Amino acid sequence: MMINPTPMSLTGLMRWRDFWDRVNQLSNHQLEIRAEDICQRQEVKYKPLGRAVRKQLAGARAEDDLAIELVRVALQLRELEAFASYPTKRVAFKIESLIWDQISYSLHDVYRSIREGVLALTFKHHGAQSIERELINRPLFVNQDAAKRWLRIRPSPLADQKRASRELIQVFKRDYPRKKMKREDFIQAIRHKFEGLSREQAKRLWAEAAPAEWRRAGVKK
């Protein structure tokens, strides 16, 4: 079942379109903070899932779709919960998290739901008397407290460190386009910026941020 049939009051819910408007006001940097935060938390809980989420968001980032994919991931992981309003009464029904998964694409236009704030289910896959059929194209809502928490996520120390690592390398490449930064120089610079950062932590940041040709085996950096 894609919809929980128990009706709920609209109290405590935010209009989805209001939430999506606020998501679209986030800067790229703020989106990256949320991406890193969600990846880190999933990797702590279950590393393979965290890696899958990281890969999923990397693909969206390449297509310039990070905002919508972040919201979809949050819905999949139940960090956000969406609700569809009933046609004639001031009640809503909770949408189950599985509806936001890729396997449901033939049943549900996931990205249209997120962008337009309506439940974009396909008619042909839902019976005439089903709650799913009644709620097709009805306005969406989101749990207000969860939405506010998601929107105000603050950067974790690791997110700051990764961002600073990328910036450090970008500045070096801009200033010295014909040179390769040495790993030791990077380690010293990033440890100077983040007091208390260990050499091992700095090495991991280098491994993630440095271009492949700088890290190639046989070339000491």
HUHU-V592224 format. One record per backbone hydrogen bond with DSSP energy under -1.0 kcal/mol. NH is the residue of the N-H (numbers start at 1). CO is the residue of the C=O. E is the energy in kcal/mol with one decimal. If there is no record, write none. Layout:
[[NH CO E] [NH CO E]]
//
This chain:
[[4 94 -2.9] [8 92 -2.5] [13 10 -2.0] [14 142 -3.2] [16 140 -2.4] [19 15 -1.9] [20 16 -3.1] [21 17 -2.1] [22 18 -1.7] [23 19 -2.0] [24 20 -2.2] [26 23 -1.6] [31 27 -2.2] [32 28 -2.5] [33 29 -2.0] [34 30 -1.7] [35 31 -2.4] [36 32 -2.6] [37 33 -2.2] [38 34 -2.4] [39 35 -2.1] [40 36 -2.5] [41 37 -2.1] [42 38 -1.9] [43 39 -2.3] [44 40 -1.8] [45 41 -1.7] [46 42 -3.2] [50 46 -2.1] [51 47 -2.6] [52 48 -2.1] [53 49 -2.6] [54 50 -2.3] [55 51 -2.3] [56 52 -2.4] [57 53 -2.5] [58 54 -2.0] [59 55 -2.0] [60 56 -1.6] [61 57 -2.6] [62 58 -1.9] [63 59 -1.1] [64 61 -1.3] [65 60 -3.3] [69 65 -1.9] [70 66 -2.5] [71 67 -1.9] [72 68 -2.1] [73 69 -2.7] [74 70 -2.3] [75 71 -2.0] [76 72 -2.6] [77 73 -2.4] [79 74 -2.3] [80 74 -1.7] [83 141 -2.5] [84 93 -2.4] [85 139 -2.4] [86 91 -2.6] [91 89 -1.9] [92 8 -2.6] [93 84 -2.5] [95 82 -2.7] [96 2 -2.3] [99 96 -1.5] [100 97 -1.9] [101 98 -1.5] [104 101 -1.5] [105 102 -1.7] [107 104 -1.8] [108 104 -1.7] [109 120 -3.0] [110 108 -1.5] [113 109 -2.1] [114 110 -1.9] [115 111 -2.6] [116 112 -3.0] [117 113 -1.8] [119 138 -2.0] [120 118 -1.2] [121 119 -1.6] [122 107 -2.1] [126 123 -1.9] [130 127 -1.5] [134 130 -1.8] [135 131 -1.4] [137 119 -3.7] [138 135 -2.1] [140 117 -2.6] [141 83 -2.8] [142 14 -2.4] [143 81 -1.8] [144 12 -2.4] [147 143 -2.4] [148 144 -2.4] [149 145 -2.2] [150 146 -2.4] [151 147 -2.2] [152 148 -1.3] [160 156 -2.1] [161 157 -2.3] [162 158 -2.6] [163 159 -2.2] [164 160 -2.6] [165 161 -2.1] [166 162 -2.2] [167 163 -2.3] [168 164 -2.4] [169 165 -2.0] [170 166 -2.4] [171 167 -2.5] [172 168 -1.8] [173 169 -2.6] [174 170 -2.0] [175 171 -2.5] [176 172 -2.9] [179 176 -2.0] [183 221 -3.0] [184 221 -1.4] [186 182 -2.1] [187 183 -2.8] [188 184 -2.4] [189 185 -2.2] [190 186 -2.9] [191 187 -2.1] [192 188 -1.7] [193 189 -1.5] [194 190 -1.9] [197 194 -1.9] [202 198 -2.3] [203 199 -2.5] [204 200 -2.0] [205 201 -2.0] [206 202 -2.3] [207 203 -2.4] [208 204 -1.6] [209 205 -2.4] [210 206 -2.8] [214 211 -1.2] [219 216 -1.8]]
//
